Amino acid sequence: MMLIEMPVAKAEEFHRHVQTGWWGGNTLLIDFPFPAFPESMGHWAEVLLPVYSALVTGAWKQHVQGPSRHIDRLLLSNVRRDQLQTFEWLQAMLRISMAPGLPAGIELPQILCYDELETMDTMMWLGMQNVIIVNDRYAHPAGRGGFASVEHGQQFREAAYKEAHLSQPAPWQLGGAPRTITLLSAVTGEMVVNRDELLNSLEDIATAFDMRLRPYSATSAASFASYVSIMSKTGVLVSRHGPMLANALFLPPGAVVLELLAYNWEWKGISEVYVNVTSSVGDIHHFAWRAKHPRHAQYIDVDEARYAHWTAEECSSRHCVEVHSRAGMIADTSTIHEMLMDVVPAAFRGAAVSELKQPWPMAFTATGTTGLWWDK
């Protein structure tokens, strides 16, 4: 017998290095793209809707080893457990998204968060028999999100109504959308400065089409059922771009969304996040008005106002993007009024989404000056 000396300084440390943990079966790994914003329903939708489609199609089952053909555990590698437990709507979204990959009667698999990984010895190796990772819009070749097919989107909506204990939405029919205009606003952030003026304009439209207007201010602490309930009663949804707009996927067939895009709001296709979602449901009309001049923005202070004439390409840093997220929006209510007066009657007459679809408004670089003192 021949002994060969190993090239290690301390045998005990080497032994610790090769200790391993092992997870058998199938682990679904979700790397949440914005761990600093766990309260963002929009970012969770970007992740969970493709997961739902992947689990429905089940193509991953052809590639795993071992007897299990279900998801045995969910690993949220950069989300803490208290963040997961804080938001009831997130738990509901997880139940719906995971259902196609679970055995009948199981609501959720074992869920492991960053907390469990943090307690592991940093020198240990963790082995997993099978790891399933689903492409979200950040990994998708075309940068698109949402469901893989309209059938998946409509099945998800049906499951959401069931989760919220609501009757299923009526099939798409002439004049079938609810006769309510909802102005959706976040309690904090995404402010529309001239909100009262916008409400007056929407009231005119409601009167013209025998509808009612309902302002709705939402928070991330609200229940999943409350979100779905409000959407189920909405025929026209108006909202500034923001995380709460992810709820548009719960609108009934034939409903209309008018999304208000802030000035200079563009980064890696971020302005199209929610239209990609509604498009993947297939029966929701989605339009947008985009602010095209700094006069449509009310910056918090002079320091942030210096970004007013940066192009979308120049405004690619997190700070610049967040500046335009924080800036108040001064909506062009006359243009918004014209847009809705044009599309609402056609949508309520039963026009197809493809018939009314309009080009998505691209980011615009303003010329000239704002007339404000820092821009003279």
Buried (B, 14 or more C-beta within 10 A) or exposed (E): EEEEEEEEEEEEEEEEBEEEEEBBBBBBBBBBBEBEBBBBBBBBBBBBBBBBBBBBEEEBBEEBEEEBBBBBBBBBBBBBBEBBEBBBBBBBBBBBBBBBBBEEEEEBBEBBBBBEBEEEEEEEEEEBBBEBBBEBBEEEEEBBBBBBBBEBBBBBBEBBBEBBEBEEBEEBEEEBBBBBBBBBBBEEEBBBBBBEBBBEBBBBBBEEBEBBBBBBEBEBEBEBBBBBBBBBBBBBBBBBBBBBBBBBBBBBBBBBBBBBBBBBBBBEBBBBBBBBBBBBBBBBBBBBBBBBBBBBBBBEEEEBBBBBBBEBEEBEEEEBBEBBBBBBBBBBBEEBBEBBBEBBEBBBEBBEBEEBEEEBBEBBEBEEEBEEEEEE
